[in-house]
Amino acid sequence: VLGAGFNRSTLVSSADQPTTDPATFYGTALTNHYAKAVHAATEDGRAYGFAFDDVADFASYIQDTAPTGFRLTLGAV
């Protein structure tokens, strides 16, 4: 949570952490400009621009927290 707040520049601007409104991310001059650019370049704003970018469900992966099965299909090599 601290890492996300530092990188997104929301740690001192919001009493509630983690901040969940992406409109408030990267709003100061002292921010992670690399992560800001990476997020701006994606269709839905989700990307890994820093190590804690999955905080508050902003991860770029798809997950199922209650899977009921797994299927793996391999073709001939």
C-alpha positions as CSV (number, residue, x, y, z in Angstrom):
1,V,0.0,0.0,0.0
2,L,2.9,2.4,0.8
3,G,4.7,1.6,-2.4
4,A,1.5,2.2,-4.5
5,G,0.8,5.5,-2.6
6,F,4.4,6.7,-3.2
7,N,4.4,5.8,-6.9
8,R,1.0,7.1,-7.6
9,S,1.6,10.3,-5.5
10,T,-1.6,9.7,-3.5
11,L,0.0,8.8,-0.1
12,V,-0.3,12.3,1.4
13,S,-3.3,13.5,-0.6
14,S,-5.8,11.0,0.7
15,A,-6.4,9.7,4.2
16,D,-8.0,6.5,2.8
17,Q,-5.3,4.1,1.5
18,P,-5.1,2.5,-0.9
19,T,-6.5,5.1,-3.2
20,T,-8.9,3.5,-5.7
21,D,-9.7,6.5,-8.0
22,P,-7.3,6.4,-10.9
23,A,-8.1,10.0,-11.7
24,T,-6.1,11.0,-8.6
25,F,-3.0,9.0,-9.6
26,Y,0.2,10.8,-10.8
27,G,-1.3,14.2,-10.1
28,T,1.8,15.9,-8.7
29,A,5.1,16.9,-10.2
30,L,6.9,14.4,-7.9
31,T,5.5,11.1,-9.2
32,N,6.5,8.0,-11.1
33,H,6.4,9.5,-14.6
34,Y,7.4,6.2,-16.1
35,A,4.4,4.4,-14.6
36,K,2.2,7.3,-15.6
37,A,3.3,7.0,-19.3
38,V,2.9,3.2,-19.2
39,H,-0.6,3.4,-17.9
40,A,-1.5,6.2,-20.5
41,A,-0.3,3.9,-23.3
42,T,-2.7,1.0,-22.4
43,E,-6.3,0.7,-23.5
44,D,-7.8,0.3,-20.1
45,G,-5.1,2.0,-18.0
46,R,-4.0,-1.2,-16.4
47,A,-0.3,-2.1,-16.6
48,Y,2.7,-2.9,-14.4
49,G,4.6,0.4,-14.3
50,F,6.0,-0.3,-10.8
51,A,6.3,-3.3,-8.4
52,F,3.1,-2.6,-6.4
53,D,0.9,-1.7,-9.4
54,D,-1.6,-4.5,-8.5
55,V,-2.7,-2.7,-5.3
56,A,-6.4,-1.9,-5.2
57,D,-7.1,-4.3,-8.2
58,F,-5.3,-2.3,-10.8
59,A,-3.3,-5.3,-12.0
60,S,-3.0,-6.0,-15.7
61,Y,-3.7,-9.7,-15.4
62,I,-7.0,-11.5,-15.3
63,Q,-7.8,-13.6,-12.2
64,D,-10.5,-15.8,-10.9
65,T,-10.5,-16.0,-7.1
66,A,-12.9,-19.0,-7.0
67,P,-11.9,-21.3,-9.8
68,T,-13.8,-24.6,-10.2
69,G,-11.5,-26.3,-12.6
70,F,-8.4,-26.2,-14.8
71,R,-8.0,-27.4,-18.3
72,L,-4.7,-27.6,-20.2
73,T,-4.6,-28.6,-23.9
74,L,-1.3,-29.3,-25.6
75,G,-1.0,-29.8,-29.3
76,A,1.6,-31.9,-31.1
77,V,5.1,-30.5,-31.2
